[in-house]
Amino acid sequence: MLTPILFWEEDMTLKTMLLSAVAALTLSGIAHAETLTIATVNNGDMIRMQKLTDDFTAKNPDIKLEWVTLEENVLRQKVTTDIATKGGQFDIMTIGTYEVPIWAKQGWLLPLDNLGADYDVDDLLPAIRSGISMDGKLYAAPFYGESSMIMYRKDLFEKAGITMPDAPTWDFVADAAKKVTDKSNEVYGICLRGKAGWGENMAFLTATSNSFGARWFDEKWNPQFDQPEWKNTLDFYVKLMNEAGPPGASSNGFNENLALFQSGKCGMWIDATVAASFVTNPKESKVADKVGFALAPDTGLGKRGNWLWAWNLAIPAGTQKAEAAEKFVAWATSKAYTELVASKEGWANVPPGTRTSLYNNPEYQKAAPFAKMTLDSINSADPTKPTVKPVPYVGVQFVAIPEFQGIGTAVGQQFSAALAGQISVDQALKAAQDLTTREMTKAGYIK
């Protein structure tokens, strides 16, 4: 009678061990699936999002978040390398309007089909939504959208006896910059991007060049840096920055110029509309109550020097955690997230430029004096016709081809060197023409 009991006990012990092992494996599988690694840029809105993610984890206790926060140029390099080599380092990537359609076409991104019934995709601004869609499907969700505009010190303009028009010319801007410059007191008439990078100085300079009648390529993909429109653009920029810009401008990107403006050292700053909430935030800006806004300048040729961009959250095709990743993307880009930021930080500080409903919201209109100018700037940018002369590409401050990332950064290094006085404008343009011609020939665009 002892033997059957022994076998039964052994059998139950074995079952218990097997069940425990299965449970342990299941739990470890869940723990593994729970941790999402998110690559993001070190801009203010993203930093704010990280501080508010307790709201997400409280609703999704089975998902943990791990952040990799990087400077803009480094982020672009890291995520591009990772997705192109199928590295699988990230489950969610912060990428721009440039990357989304190119990477979606390569099959590197997952379509966002399950953002939830209350997400309201149709509320996304058409200009922003079209740039991150392919064949009618969304391949990224916009965290914030932007154009660019002039932010200026009303007190300095008043002191100099100048009135900023809503839609100024570049000549007006240059003249005003010189008049408000007071280098002895570390006040510089204008702060503009000089840091090399296709999304740093070249975003600004490409958008600016559009307003001067320049273009990257003609209809047959021949580079155009040897044309007078580009010389006019770069001559104007370098001269203006030498006369009225801060020292070390060739090292300044978005964040550096933001810090200069907030500390009262810039009379004007032409940059991303998203900066408006930071320069008018009294907790962060010494000049919060003195800031005015105007459209990016033109030269009378029909194009203004403003761009169109969105920082978006996308899910790489190689992730093993797509369902959890899409939950986070939906949370971070939802109307509910906007309301969460408003409740914690005020309506003026919500991520701008993505939803029609935000610009119809009376509370936002009241709290954000820059709302109308931001929306007007976004709506006036046309990625399908970015230049005065016809071009074979789309994109306002970039050219939507895979090769642009490398070429744009190389050209940006030449233009940054010209700003620093290391080479002349003519030398920078010749180098840009030669390197772009070489790369476009190698890539097969030029026969």
Steps between C-alpha positions, in 0.01 A plus 500: 500500500799731547618489141195666334504782757872556435441514126208737552713725721785493250257571218351799685849631584594477132179678401565771757855546374382515140227750585748713697743494208228598254385777733857628536550496125168675449584765757844559353341524156254759628777695673700497179201612293418775749817708458477742208821675396420844360749715309419870514645845445603725789249774414284655770171335405656152507663565837160608630339182363747282691402675824132429436524129413378394846156558351570237235662243729217535752256402225737234363680347802630213286707737281826660610675779314870545437613830346797575277507880470743646249603827335332546162791411269601201715141373519468505121825310457416237763145420387595499131786257562283281722208471261713460185705219659194344670677549832180477704627734770178707517128419518392861436695764311459875485545582131416789272283566199803432281554141615142373524405460130848377402516241777138393452573431132799286605273296728690615808197639689178338617171665396306642795170318457396465866528839664157458657143604426535837677829598332328703223749481213281739299574773754868509394589808296496400129845648427654299785305179440579478129874517568496190722260285300548258212216351295253652746657331804666680790859379556577734789300712742589869536609604847530862397494683170669820403586752239744784564441867575659811647504539876609851598543731800224761490679714759820519293305584185311774683823643639648507147182657357423201274164331437509136394248425222312169504671398176844665477765482228856382553623855438281627784629224729865578421448871560313439827763252621775762466291765678427288809851356532687616810808278521642688798201374701496157334182568306516369144253606234440152366567138597494240224611138475863443407568150634571259214236238426236429237234566763688780675655781292384348171136495611521874554713576194300281260174666607668840474640420156148422375405861575806622305393298194760224548452124477711193575454343157360588160246273327778260392651470851797724423618678820448877498758635745684664210199721425463865615196429721708283736783754504249773591361282780834409657653847456199657671503249788874520575506881479193535723638263763840670500341842550216419739541139621647359822861378523552129429184483288640212292453276808142606571202280419140511621570446871796739516303782336202429725723549804640825356152637430362401839790674674430825315791493257309490168300778340355254248506126455367329186436137583243233578153619601508242782748727683225758557371338819852485646595862428169621650515280810586723799649202685761455228535831316621836630321672211173303514275808500692683226476257205324570172452276195508546123507281189839387368642757256486509120666688214184564302534189279195320638665263751569565867792354692290269716509123517261217586594229747367262759678294762317168494493175691544195277533127560784317321395184318755295695347550845362200687273728705282666238174483699647665810688752286183606320325550834771745602501681165123543522526635856779751425334646189137498613259781589504363855877558523449859386247546781741339748774752411248785521395388849861482622675777305227721355350510150785712358741210553316216325671341195392718206446458130332160467123527557225721359308478828783672688481808276121509540533486880420843658712418806804438283438809288479710817813348660721486188556838329702316236224254400374679189849580369603136549199368311538757221867404463422127486223552245714726278779243451457285188727192486376413150600842360772623734694720260452789256635296207380143430675210674479118480474455877264565790599645837535859615816499714620162375497294182300181547754253363705251708831660395408840641592415859868450413520771234313755712734452794811525280371823344407625847861452612621720212247773577578487872870541416414806287310652793797435728728678251707188433421511127336754270141488380624422149716214625209358700267513198757339270560219750123454538456483122784251455406263781129504413572435132730212592248335733203546266699355210604203712137446602387501136293820499732672253570309178 
